[in-house]
Amino acid sequence: MNYDQTLIETGDSILVPTSHGLMGDLTQFFTHSLYTHAGIAIWIAGRLYVAELNGGRNHLIPISQLPEFDVYSRPAEISREAVEVAIFQMLAEPIDYGFISFPVIGLLNFLRIKMFVHWRKLIVCSG
C-alpha cells in the first residue's frame, strides 16, 4: 500500500507482505500469514526508519527501502518514548539468530501452537 509517511508514528508495526524466493514462500506457508517480515517504525532526525532484525543483526533501514508494507498502530498505552528506549536498547545488543530458528518457529506456527520460544535465544521476526 502507499502510505502518507507523516501518518506513521514511532512504535507502529511495519509488516511486509512480499514473498521473494523460497524463504518468503516457506515463511508464508508455515506461519499461515501474508507477512514475511516485521519491524517497528521510528522517526530519527526527521526521517522515518524501520528497526528490524535481519540476517542476524538488529539494524535500522529507511522505510523507503521497503517495496510494500502494511502499518498497524502502536497500542495507545505504550508511549513513543518507551518505544524509542526499547529500540535503541535492542540495537545495542547482539541477537542469536540461527538457522534452526526457522524450522522451530515454523513448525510451531504451522501446528498453530502459539507460545513464546526462548530456547537458546532462538528468534525470528515472523515468530
Chimera marker file (.cmm) of the C-alpha trace (Angstrom):
<marker_set name="trace">
<marker id="1" x="0.000" y="0.000" z="0.000" r="1" g="1" b="0" radius="0.5"/>
<marker id="2" x="1.019" y="3.593" z="-0.394" r="1" g="1" b="0" radius="0.5"/>
<marker id="3" x="1.101" y="5.420" z="2.917" r="1" g="1" b="0" radius="0.5"/>
<marker id="4" x="1.455" y="9.058" z="3.767" r="1" g="1" b="0" radius="0.5"/>
<marker id="5" x="4.608" y="8.648" z="5.869" r="1" g="1" b="0" radius="0.5"/>
<marker id="6" x="3.610" y="11.553" z="8.091" r="1" g="1" b="0" radius="0.5"/>
<marker id="7" x="0.756" y="9.393" z="9.410" r="1" g="1" b="0" radius="0.5"/>
<marker id="8" x="3.158" y="6.678" z="10.610" r="1" g="1" b="0" radius="0.5"/>
<marker id="9" x="4.273" y="7.126" z="14.212" r="1" g="1" b="0" radius="0.5"/>
<marker id="10" x="7.197" y="5.809" z="16.212" r="1" g="1" b="0" radius="0.5"/>
<marker id="11" x="6.200" y="2.407" z="17.574" r="1" g="1" b="0" radius="0.5"/>
<marker id="12" x="3.850" y="1.440" z="14.758" r="1" g="1" b="0" radius="0.5"/>
<marker id="13" x="4.336" y="-2.105" z="13.474" r="1" g="1" b="0" radius="0.5"/>
<marker id="14" x="5.539" y="-2.384" z="9.882" r="1" g="1" b="0" radius="0.5"/>
<marker id="15" x="4.633" y="-5.698" z="8.252" r="1" g="1" b="0" radius="0.5"/>
<marker id="16" x="5.982" y="-6.739" z="4.867" r="1" g="1" b="0" radius="0.5"/>
<marker id="17" x="3.682" y="-8.974" z="2.801" r="1" g="1" b="0" radius="0.5"/>
<marker id="18" x="6.008" y="-9.684" z="-0.103" r="1" g="1" b="0" radius="0.5"/>
<marker id="19" x="7.394" y="-13.107" z="-0.802" r="1" g="1" b="0" radius="0.5"/>
<marker id="20" x="10.675" y="-13.143" z="-2.659" r="1" g="1" b="0" radius="0.5"/>
<marker id="21" x="12.029" y="-16.583" z="-3.266" r="1" g="1" b="0" radius="0.5"/>
<marker id="22" x="11.945" y="-19.820" z="-1.343" r="1" g="1" b="0" radius="0.5"/>
<marker id="23" x="12.392" y="-18.381" z="2.179" r="1" g="1" b="0" radius="0.5"/>
<marker id="24" x="9.483" y="-15.975" z="1.742" r="1" g="1" b="0" radius="0.5"/>
<marker id="25" x="7.261" y="-18.718" z="0.344" r="1" g="1" b="0" radius="0.5"/>
<marker id="26" x="8.183" y="-21.057" z="3.207" r="1" g="1" b="0" radius="0.5"/>
<marker id="27" x="7.600" y="-18.328" z="5.782" r="1" g="1" b="0" radius="0.5"/>
<marker id="28" x="4.132" y="-17.659" z="4.419" r="1" g="1" b="0" radius="0.5"/>
<marker id="29" x="3.310" y="-21.363" z="4.263" r="1" g="1" b="0" radius="0.5"/>
<marker id="30" x="4.402" y="-22.220" z="7.799" r="1" g="1" b="0" radius="0.5"/>
<marker id="31" x="3.099" y="-19.086" z="9.510" r="1" g="1" b="0" radius="0.5"/>
<marker id="32" x="-0.251" y="-19.076" z="7.686" r="1" g="1" b="0" radius="0.5"/>
<marker id="33" x="0.327" y="-15.376" z="7.143" r="1" g="1" b="0" radius="0.5"/>
<marker id="34" x="0.680" y="-12.994" z="4.230" r="1" g="1" b="0" radius="0.5"/>
<marker id="35" x="3.564" y="-11.331" z="6.054" r="1" g="1" b="0" radius="0.5"/>
<marker id="36" x="7.135" y="-12.468" z="5.735" r="1" g="1" b="0" radius="0.5"/>
<marker id="37" x="8.909" y="-9.754" z="7.711" r="1" g="1" b="0" radius="0.5"/>
<marker id="38" x="8.202" y="-7.297" z="10.518" r="1" g="1" b="0" radius="0.5"/>
<marker id="39" x="9.749" y="-4.239" z="12.101" r="1" g="1" b="0" radius="0.5"/>
<marker id="40" x="8.950" y="-1.194" z="14.222" r="1" g="1" b="0" radius="0.5"/>
<marker id="41" x="8.714" y="2.369" z="12.861" r="1" g="1" b="0" radius="0.5"/>
<marker id="42" x="10.928" y="5.050" z="14.403" r="1" g="1" b="0" radius="0.5"/>
<marker id="43" x="11.443" y="8.694" z="13.478" r="1" g="1" b="0" radius="0.5"/>
<marker id="44" x="15.032" y="9.929" z="13.824" r="1" g="1" b="0" radius="0.5"/>
<marker id="45" x="16.039" y="13.479" z="12.885" r="1" g="1" b="0" radius="0.5"/>
<marker id="46" x="13.010" y="13.925" z="10.665" r="1" g="1" b="0" radius="0.5"/>
<marker id="47" x="13.478" y="10.643" z="8.750" r="1" g="1" b="0" radius="0.5"/>
<marker id="48" x="11.380" y="7.513" z="9.060" r="1" g="1" b="0" radius="0.5"/>
<marker id="49" x="13.175" y="4.211" z="9.657" r="1" g="1" b="0" radius="0.5"/>
<marker id="50" x="12.240" y="0.628" z="10.446" r="1" g="1" b="0" radius="0.5"/>
<marker id="51" x="14.053" y="-1.082" z="13.320" r="1" g="1" b="0" radius="0.5"/>
<marker id="52" x="14.358" y="-4.714" z="12.348" r="1" g="1" b="0" radius="0.5"/>
<marker id="53" x="16.143" y="-7.985" z="12.814" r="1" g="1" b="0" radius="0.5"/>
<marker id="54" x="17.552" y="-9.267" z="9.547" r="1" g="1" b="0" radius="0.5"/>
<marker id="55" x="20.418" y="-11.596" z="8.789" r="1" g="1" b="0" radius="0.5"/>
<marker id="56" x="21.307" y="-11.993" z="12.446" r="1" g="1" b="0" radius="0.5"/>
<marker id="57" x="21.640" y="-8.295" z="13.175" r="1" g="1" b="0" radius="0.5"/>
<marker id="58" x="19.481" y="-5.575" z="14.637" r="1" g="1" b="0" radius="0.5"/>
<marker id="59" x="19.555" y="-2.508" z="12.455" r="1" g="1" b="0" radius="0.5"/>
<marker id="60" x="17.659" y="0.441" z="11.017" r="1" g="1" b="0" radius="0.5"/>
<marker id="61" x="16.658" y="0.838" z="7.385" r="1" g="1" b="0" radius="0.5"/>
<marker id="62" x="14.927" y="3.794" z="5.752" r="1" g="1" b="0" radius="0.5"/>
<marker id="63" x="11.289" y="2.877" z="5.202" r="1" g="1" b="0" radius="0.5"/>
<marker id="64" x="11.707" y="3.954" z="1.585" r="1" g="1" b="0" radius="0.5"/>
<marker id="65" x="13.691" y="0.731" z="1.004" r="1" g="1" b="0" radius="0.5"/>
<marker id="66" x="10.593" y="-1.398" z="1.570" r="1" g="1" b="0" radius="0.5"/>
<marker id="67" x="8.762" y="-2.058" z="-1.700" r="1" g="1" b="0" radius="0.5"/>
<marker id="68" x="5.430" y="-2.532" z="0.067" r="1" g="1" b="0" radius="0.5"/>
<marker id="69" x="4.265" y="-2.748" z="3.660" r="1" g="1" b="0" radius="0.5"/>
<marker id="70" x="1.266" y="-2.511" z="5.950" r="1" g="1" b="0" radius="0.5"/>
<marker id="71" x="1.116" y="-0.406" z="9.102" r="1" g="1" b="0" radius="0.5"/>
<marker id="72" x="-0.531" y="-1.260" z="12.409" r="1" g="1" b="0" radius="0.5"/>
<marker id="73" x="-0.729" y="1.438" z="15.063" r="1" g="1" b="0" radius="0.5"/>
<marker id="74" x="1.184" y="1.237" z="18.316" r="1" g="1" b="0" radius="0.5"/>
<marker id="75" x="-1.078" y="0.432" z="21.267" r="1" g="1" b="0" radius="0.5"/>
<marker id="76" x="-2.130" y="3.695" z="22.931" r="1" g="1" b="0" radius="0.5"/>
<marker id="77" x="-0.906" y="2.578" z="26.357" r="1" g="1" b="0" radius="0.5"/>
<marker id="78" x="2.702" y="2.322" z="25.111" r="1" g="1" b="0" radius="0.5"/>
<marker id="79" x="4.358" y="5.713" z="24.861" r="1" g="1" b="0" radius="0.5"/>
<marker id="80" x="6.530" y="6.835" z="21.958" r="1" g="1" b="0" radius="0.5"/>
<marker id="81" x="9.359" y="7.464" z="24.423" r="1" g="1" b="0" radius="0.5"/>
<marker id="82" x="9.166" y="3.894" z="25.755" r="1" g="1" b="0" radius="0.5"/>
<marker id="83" x="9.343" y="2.553" z="22.196" r="1" g="1" b="0" radius="0.5"/>
<marker id="84" x="12.404" y="4.689" z="21.416" r="1" g="1" b="0" radius="0.5"/>
<marker id="85" x="14.222" y="3.483" z="24.547" r="1" g="1" b="0" radius="0.5"/>
<marker id="86" x="13.420" y="-0.158" z="23.725" r="1" g="1" b="0" radius="0.5"/>
<marker id="87" x="14.540" y="0.196" z="20.099" r="1" g="1" b="0" radius="0.5"/>
<marker id="88" x="17.880" y="1.769" z="20.995" r="1" g="1" b="0" radius="0.5"/>
<marker id="89" x="18.493" y="-0.886" z="23.664" r="1" g="1" b="0" radius="0.5"/>
<marker id="90" x="17.685" y="-3.583" z="21.095" r="1" g="1" b="0" radius="0.5"/>
<marker id="91" x="20.021" y="-2.060" z="18.515" r="1" g="1" b="0" radius="0.5"/>
<marker id="92" x="22.875" y="-2.090" z="21.027" r="1" g="1" b="0" radius="0.5"/>
<marker id="93" x="22.605" y="-5.800" z="21.810" r="1" g="1" b="0" radius="0.5"/>
<marker id="94" x="23.584" y="-8.744" z="19.617" r="1" g="1" b="0" radius="0.5"/>
<marker id="95" x="20.892" y="-11.335" z="18.897" r="1" g="1" b="0" radius="0.5"/>
<marker id="96" x="21.441" y="-15.031" z="18.338" r="1" g="1" b="0" radius="0.5"/>
<marker id="97" x="19.666" y="-15.595" z="15.023" r="1" g="1" b="0" radius="0.5"/>
<marker id="98" x="20.420" y="-19.122" z="13.963" r="1" g="1" b="0" radius="0.5"/>
<marker id="99" x="19.131" y="-21.181" z="11.070" r="1" g="1" b="0" radius="0.5"/>
<marker id="100" x="17.442" y="-23.586" z="13.490" r="1" g="1" b="0" radius="0.5"/>
<marker id="101" x="15.100" y="-20.709" z="14.425" r="1" g="1" b="0" radius="0.5"/>
<marker id="102" x="13.260" y="-21.069" z="11.132" r="1" g="1" b="0" radius="0.5"/>
<marker id="103" x="12.177" y="-24.706" z="11.488" r="1" g="1" b="0" radius="0.5"/>
<marker id="104" x="11.382" y="-24.384" z="15.219" r="1" g="1" b="0" radius="0.5"/>
<marker id="105" x="9.157" y="-21.322" z="14.875" r="1" g="1" b="0" radius="0.5"/>
<marker id="106" x="7.841" y="-22.501" z="11.503" r="1" g="1" b="0" radius="0.5"/>
<marker id="107" x="6.711" y="-25.813" z="12.974" r="1" g="1" b="0" radius="0.5"/>
<marker id="108" x="5.040" y="-24.105" z="15.945" r="1" g="1" b="0" radius="0.5"/>
<marker id="109" x="3.213" y="-21.717" z="13.619" r="1" g="1" b="0" radius="0.5"/>
<marker id="110" x="2.269" y="-24.462" z="11.169" r="1" g="1" b="0" radius="0.5"/>
<marker id="111" x="0.776" y="-26.503" z="14.009" r="1" g="1" b="0" radius="0.5"/>
<marker id="112" x="-0.849" y="-23.288" z="15.292" r="1" g="1" b="0" radius="0.5"/>
<marker id="113" x="0.902" y="-23.602" z="18.632" r="1" g="1" b="0" radius="0.5"/>
<marker id="114" x="1.165" y="-20.065" z="19.966" r="1" g="1" b="0" radius="0.5"/>
<marker id="115" x="3.935" y="-19.724" z="22.511" r="1" g="1" b="0" radius="0.5"/>
<marker id="116" x="6.980" y="-17.615" z="23.114" r="1" g="1" b="0" radius="0.5"/>
<marker id="117" x="10.074" y="-19.530" z="22.070" r="1" g="1" b="0" radius="0.5"/>
<marker id="118" x="13.170" y="-18.566" z="24.024" r="1" g="1" b="0" radius="0.5"/>
<marker id="119" x="15.017" y="-21.854" z="23.684" r="1" g="1" b="0" radius="0.5"/>
<marker id="120" x="18.710" y="-20.993" z="23.249" r="1" g="1" b="0" radius="0.5"/>
<marker id="121" x="17.609" y="-17.443" z="22.369" r="1" g="1" b="0" radius="0.5"/>
<marker id="122" x="16.174" y="-18.503" z="19.033" r="1" g="1" b="0" radius="0.5"/>
<marker id="123" x="14.148" y="-15.740" z="17.492" r="1" g="1" b="0" radius="0.5"/>
<marker id="124" x="12.933" y="-14.579" z="14.092" r="1" g="1" b="0" radius="0.5"/>
<marker id="125" x="10.749" y="-11.596" z="13.334" r="1" g="1" b="0" radius="0.5"/>
<marker id="126" x="7.881" y="-13.693" z="11.983" r="1" g="1" b="0" radius="0.5"/>
<marker id="127" x="7.741" y="-15.607" z="15.246" r="1" g="1" b="0" radius="0.5"/>
<link id1="1" id2="2" r="1" g="1" b="0" radius="0.2"/>
<link id1="2" id2="3" r="1" g="1" b="0" radius="0.2"/>
<link id1="3" id2="4" r="1" g="1" b="0" radius="0.2"/>
<link id1="4" id2="5" r="1" g="1" b="0" radius="0.2"/>
<link id1="5" id2="6" r="1" g="1" b="0" radius="0.2"/>
<link id1="6" id2="7" r="1" g="1" b="0" radius="0.2"/>
<link id1="7" id2="8" r="1" g="1" b="0" radius="0.2"/>
<link id1="8" id2="9" r="1" g="1" b="0" radius="0.2"/>
<link id1="9" id2="10" r="1" g="1" b="0" radius="0.2"/>
<link id1="10" id2="11" r="1" g="1" b="0" radius="0.2"/>
<link id1="11" id2="12" r="1" g="1" b="0" radius="0.2"/>
<link id1="12" id2="13" r="1" g="1" b="0" radius="0.2"/>
<link id1="13" id2="14" r="1" g="1" b="0" radius="0.2"/>
<link id1="14" id2="15" r="1" g="1" b="0" radius="0.2"/>
<link id1="15" id2="16" r="1" g="1" b="0" radius="0.2"/>
<link id1="16" id2="17" r="1" g="1" b="0" radius="0.2"/>
<link id1="17" id2="18" r="1" g="1" b="0" radius="0.2"/>
<link id1="18" id2="19" r="1" g="1" b="0" radius="0.2"/>
<link id1="19" id2="20" r="1" g="1" b="0" radius="0.2"/>
<link id1="20" id2="21" r="1" g="1" b="0" radius="0.2"/>
<link id1="21" id2="22" r="1" g="1" b="0" radius="0.2"/>
<link id1="22" id2="23" r="1" g="1" b="0" radius="0.2"/>
<link id1="23" id2="24" r="1" g="1" b="0" radius="0.2"/>
<link id1="24" id2="25" r="1" g="1" b="0" radius="0.2"/>
<link id1="25" id2="26" r="1" g="1" b="0" radius="0.2"/>
<link id1="26" id2="27" r="1" g="1" b="0" radius="0.2"/>
<link id1="27" id2="28" r="1" g="1" b="0" radius="0.2"/>
<link id1="28" id2="29" r="1" g="1" b="0" radius="0.2"/>
<link id1="29" id2="30" r="1" g="1" b="0" radius="0.2"/>
<link id1="30" id2="31" r="1" g="1" b="0" radius="0.2"/>
<link id1="31" id2="32" r="1" g="1" b="0" radius="0.2"/>
<link id1="32" id2="33" r="1" g="1" b="0" radius="0.2"/>
<link id1="33" id2="34" r="1" g="1" b="0" radius="0.2"/>
<link id1="34" id2="35" r="1" g="1" b="0" radius="0.2"/>
<link id1="35" id2="36" r="1" g="1" b="0" radius="0.2"/>
<link id1="36" id2="37" r="1" g="1" b="0" radius="0.2"/>
<link id1="37" id2="38" r="1" g="1" b="0" radius="0.2"/>
<link id1="38" id2="39" r="1" g="1" b="0" radius="0.2"/>
<link id1="39" id2="40" r="1" g="1" b="0" radius="0.2"/>
<link id1="40" id2="41" r="1" g="1" b="0" radius="0.2"/>
<link id1="41" id2="42" r="1" g="1" b="0" radius="0.2"/>
<link id1="42" id2="43" r="1" g="1" b="0" radius="0.2"/>
<link id1="43" id2="44" r="1" g="1" b="0" radius="0.2"/>
<link id1="44" id2="45" r="1" g="1" b="0" radius="0.2"/>
<link id1="45" id2="46" r="1" g="1" b="0" radius="0.2"/>
<link id1="46" id2="47" r="1" g="1" b="0" radius="0.2"/>
<link id1="47" id2="48" r="1" g="1" b="0" radius="0.2"/>
<link id1="48" id2="49" r="1" g="1" b="0" radius="0.2"/>
<link id1="49" id2="50" r="1" g="1" b="0" radius="0.2"/>
<link id1="50" id2="51" r="1" g="1" b="0" radius="0.2"/>
<link id1="51" id2="52" r="1" g="1" b="0" radius="0.2"/>
<link id1="52" id2="53" r="1" g="1" b="0" radius="0.2"/>
<link id1="53" id2="54" r="1" g="1" b="0" radius="0.2"/>
<link id1="54" id2="55" r="1" g="1" b="0" radius="0.2"/>
<link id1="55" id2="56" r="1" g="1" b="0" radius="0.2"/>
<link id1="56" id2="57" r="1" g="1" b="0" radius="0.2"/>
<link id1="57" id2="58" r="1" g="1" b="0" radius="0.2"/>
<link id1="58" id2="59" r="1" g="1" b="0" radius="0.2"/>
<link id1="59" id2="60" r="1" g="1" b="0" radius="0.2"/>
<link id1="60" id2="61" r="1" g="1" b="0" radius="0.2"/>
<link id1="61" id2="62" r="1" g="1" b="0" radius="0.2"/>
<link id1="62" id2="63" r="1" g="1" b="0" radius="0.2"/>
<link id1="63" id2="64" r="1" g="1" b="0" radius="0.2"/>
<link id1="64" id2="65" r="1" g="1" b="0" radius="0.2"/>
<link id1="65" id2="66" r="1" g="1" b="0" radius="0.2"/>
<link id1="66" id2="67" r="1" g="1" b="0" radius="0.2"/>
<link id1="67" id2="68" r="1" g="1" b="0" radius="0.2"/>
<link id1="68" id2="69" r="1" g="1" b="0" radius="0.2"/>
<link id1="69" id2="70" r="1" g="1" b="0" radius="0.2"/>
<link id1="70" id2="71" r="1" g="1" b="0" radius="0.2"/>
<link id1="71" id2="72" r="1" g="1" b="0" radius="0.2"/>
<link id1="72" id2="73" r="1" g="1" b="0" radius="0.2"/>
<link id1="73" id2="74" r="1" g="1" b="0" radius="0.2"/>
<link id1="74" id2="75" r="1" g="1" b="0" radius="0.2"/>
<link id1="75" id2="76" r="1" g="1" b="0" radius="0.2"/>
<link id1="76" id2="77" r="1" g="1" b="0" radius="0.2"/>
<link id1="77" id2="78" r="1" g="1" b="0" radius="0.2"/>
<link id1="78" id2="79" r="1" g="1" b="0" radius="0.2"/>
<link id1="79" id2="80" r="1" g="1" b="0" radius="0.2"/>
<link id1="80" id2="81" r="1" g="1" b="0" radius="0.2"/>
<link id1="81" id2="82" r="1" g="1" b="0" radius="0.2"/>
<link id1="82" id2="83" r="1" g="1" b="0" radius="0.2"/>
<link id1="83" id2="84" r="1" g="1" b="0" radius="0.2"/>
<link id1="84" id2="85" r="1" g="1" b="0" radius="0.2"/>
<link id1="85" id2="86" r="1" g="1" b="0" radius="0.2"/>
<link id1="86" id2="87" r="1" g="1" b="0" radius="0.2"/>
<link id1="87" id2="88" r="1" g="1" b="0" radius="0.2"/>
<link id1="88" id2="89" r="1" g="1" b="0" radius="0.2"/>
<link id1="89" id2="90" r="1" g="1" b="0" radius="0.2"/>
<link id1="90" id2="91" r="1" g="1" b="0" radius="0.2"/>
<link id1="91" id2="92" r="1" g="1" b="0" radius="0.2"/>
<link id1="92" id2="93" r="1" g="1" b="0" radius="0.2"/>
<link id1="93" id2="94" r="1" g="1" b="0" radius="0.2"/>
<link id1="94" id2="95" r="1" g="1" b="0" radius="0.2"/>
<link id1="95" id2="96" r="1" g="1" b="0" radius="0.2"/>
<link id1="96" id2="97" r="1" g="1" b="0" radius="0.2"/>
<link id1="97" id2="98" r="1" g="1" b="0" radius="0.2"/>
<link id1="98" id2="99" r="1" g="1" b="0" radius="0.2"/>
<link id1="99" id2="100" r="1" g="1" b="0" radius="0.2"/>
<link id1="100" id2="101" r="1" g="1" b="0" radius="0.2"/>
<link id1="101" id2="102" r="1" g="1" b="0" radius="0.2"/>
<link id1="102" id2="103" r="1" g="1" b="0" radius="0.2"/>
<link id1="103" id2="104" r="1" g="1" b="0" radius="0.2"/>
<link id1="104" id2="105" r="1" g="1" b="0" radius="0.2"/>
<link id1="105" id2="106" r="1" g="1" b="0" radius="0.2"/>
<link id1="106" id2="107" r="1" g="1" b="0" radius="0.2"/>
<link id1="107" id2="108" r="1" g="1" b="0" radius="0.2"/>
<link id1="108" id2="109" r="1" g="1" b="0" radius="0.2"/>
<link id1="109" id2="110" r="1" g="1" b="0" radius="0.2"/>
<link id1="110" id2="111" r="1" g="1" b="0" radius="0.2"/>
<link id1="111" id2="112" r="1" g="1" b="0" radius="0.2"/>
<link id1="112" id2="113" r="1" g="1" b="0" radius="0.2"/>
<link id1="113" id2="114" r="1" g="1" b="0" radius="0.2"/>
<link id1="114" id2="115" r="1" g="1" b="0" radius="0.2"/>
<link id1="115" id2="116" r="1" g="1" b="0" radius="0.2"/>
<link id1="116" id2="117" r="1" g="1" b="0" radius="0.2"/>
<link id1="117" id2="118" r="1" g="1" b="0" radius="0.2"/>
<link id1="118" id2="119" r="1" g="1" b="0" radius="0.2"/>
<link id1="119" id2="120" r="1" g="1" b="0" radius="0.2"/>
<link id1="120" id2="121" r="1" g="1" b="0" radius="0.2"/>
<link id1="121" id2="122" r="1" g="1" b="0" radius="0.2"/>
<link id1="122" id2="123" r="1" g="1" b="0" radius="0.2"/>
<link id1="123" id2="124" r="1" g="1" b="0" radius="0.2"/>
<link id1="124" id2="125" r="1" g="1" b="0" radius="0.2"/>
<link id1="125" id2="126" r="1" g="1" b="0" radius="0.2"/>
<link id1="126" id2="127" r="1" g="1" b="0" radius="0.2"/>
</marker_set>
